[in-house]
């Protein structure tokens, strides 16, 4: 309200000022001088003096009595935004700033979102932000996005002076990057947290505030002190403060948009304070962070191109743990991919919660146009506008790096325009392996899931893919036992799987997640034993179809990228085809090219032409190596029917 505002505070408290005028800034400045961290978002109408302000993202304020106050607000129509600088002696409104501003004794760095030393709480000095060689061990659970996020976290901590530990027992800091997509994923993390606490000697440690401070003093004084334990990612975002209040198995809780704050959170936990930052961002993409990957000189790498999701499917927690969609600048993506190509990587997977809705504005003519969806598909929110979309990104990357394979995951069926299929058909290094999640074969269940398409629209998309990319393999996701699913609905899902004959699939029984539309509006009315029985039937039908597809492979020639040695035998290589089929073959000298009789040993990262000889299972083929090759050479040979390879 536009009146003097004096909040209750703790030293580490954060307050967001809503609908603020200059009248609120004097007490804000006074609080800033006491070290209170403030966030202010100024807004002014184009024809009037500064007035209404609003934060776009939700926040929490933890009061001294432990209660939580929540606030949400939306910017008033017809307003333009600006920031405000607050010091103890003066007030100034700046129309140039475009985002929220943190206040204390100095202004926040708007570009990085990081708190400068002058703004640190009184119990943390700038030197505390440095790791000074302390080691960090990170475990990752869940999807490829979590793997990519772990690489970002590793880079941020390395920049702050933290080293790397090979095990939890040897680490000064243990971080667990988590998944919240299903109950089972969270159960695994809870069990692992208890194991880590036992392994590191934290099990017997009491976790009251006074004892936290005692542990902090012990940690500072002893080299063998118990490590800090932190929870990162979607589970941290979903459970927030509960993780610090219930079993107290962690010292740090950090959401997926707050990884830049990890050095501060670690310093805060070191001082005996509970450390939590789970704010979601409207613009954080970590575009300026060069990820530190698990193994230098690897073959395949993940590159995150966008974050968040706007689809709001009724079963999905992702929009609540990852926030709204925002795309990473093209220049940043191109630079990272170029670096990977220079380092010898042969395959890049582009990542995003809704990867094929990528869109940025490069200033072209179509920047303000809303893209048309495929016929039969809808969207609950307007697609993001931009003149440079996912098909353009794939085209640019594939053309710039012809000897690097490009894959992408995870897409939504509504964002598969014909242009994207044409790009994949045109460039041989754009892999013809498409993940097109169906979730169900029943239009009624799809409606309840808020998927915004019907069974018929999905099948029309599959037919279009088969027409433009006849050699493509298609994978999918399926949920068994969703709210209101009947036996007839289940049979429709089985018939869809039989008709399409997916070659890979991720299949799960439905798990109700808090905060979702289904949790608020639907009833989880399918018994667990029925869910499990339906899931088994879905898996059985899928496996039969995938095995039939593999049984048709003997005699076919593919270009394979060698990933490494087989886990079952060091005498065999294992790799994947363009269509993402797993193939094993004998480790032996192979022709250096199709037109040469000279042979050499193969190595991880080599492209090799292979002929399939046997279908081992629904997931694996056996083959014989024909000759080393390249993407361009194999594509030329393929166009002419492999006249040389067919004779080898």
GILINDA-V898230 format. One line per field, one symbol per residue. ss: DSSP state (~ for helix, > for strand, _ for the rest). burial: I if it has 16 or more other C-alpha atoms within 10 Angstrom, else O. A space follows every 10 residues. Layout:
BEGIN
ss=???
burial=???
END
This chain:
BEGIN
ss=__________ ___>>>>___ _~~~~~~~~~ ~~~___>>>> _>>>>____> ________>> >>_____>>> >_______>> >>>>>>____ >>>>______ >>>___>___ ______~~~_ _____~~~~_ ____>>>>>> ___~~~~~~~ ~~~~~~~~~_ __>>______ __>>>>>>__ __~~~~~~~~ ~~~~~~~~~_ ________~~ ~~~~~~~~~~ ~______>>> >>>~~~~~~_ _~~~~_____ _>>>____~~ ~~~~~~~~~~ ____>>>___ __________ _________> >>>>_>>___ _______~~~ ~~___>>__~ ~~~~~~~~~~ ~~____>>>> >___~~~_>> __________ ______>___ _______>>~ ~~~~~~~~~~ ____>>>>>_ __~~~__~~~ ~~~~~~___> __>>>___>_ __~~~~~~~_ __>_~~~~~~ ~~~~~~~~__ __>>>>>>>> ______~~~~ ~~~~~~~~~~ ___>>>>>>_ ______~~~~ ~______~~~ ~~~~~~~~~~ ~~~~~~~~~~ ~_____>>>> >>>>>_____ _>>>>>>___ _>>>>>___> >_______>> ______>>>> >>>>>____> >>>>>>>>__ ~~~~~~~~~_ ____~~~_
burial=OOOOOOOOII OIIIIIIIII IIOIIIOIII IIIIIIIIII IIIIOOOOOI IIIIIOIOII IIIOOOOOOO OOOOIOOOOI IIIIIIIIOO OOIOOOIOII IIIIIIIIOO OOIOIOOOII IOOIIOOIII IOOOIIIIII IIOIIIIIII IIIIIIIIOI OIIIIOOIII IIIIIIIIII IIOOOIOOIO OOIOOIIOOI OIOOOOIOOO OIIOIIOOIO OOOOIIIIII IIIIIIIIII IOIIOOOOII IIIIIIIIII IIIIIIIIII IIIIIIIIII IOOIIIIOII IIIOOOOIII IIIIIIIIII IIIIIIIIII IIIIIIIIII OIIOOIIOOI IOOOIIIIII IIIIIIIIII IOOOOOIOOO IOOIOOIIOO OOIIIIIIII IIIIIOIIOO OIIIIIIIII IIIIIIIOOI IOIIIOIIII IIIIIIIIII IIIIIIOIII IIIIIOIIIO IOOOIOOOIO OIIIIIIIII IIIOIOOOII IIIIOIIIOI IIIIIOIIII IIIOOIIIIO OIOIOIOOOO IIOIIIOIIO IIIIIIIIII IOIOOOIIII IIIIIIOOOO OIIIIIIIII IIIIIIIOOI IIIIOOOOOO OIOIIIIIII IIIIIOOIII IIIIIIIIII IOOIIOOOOO OOOOIOOO
END
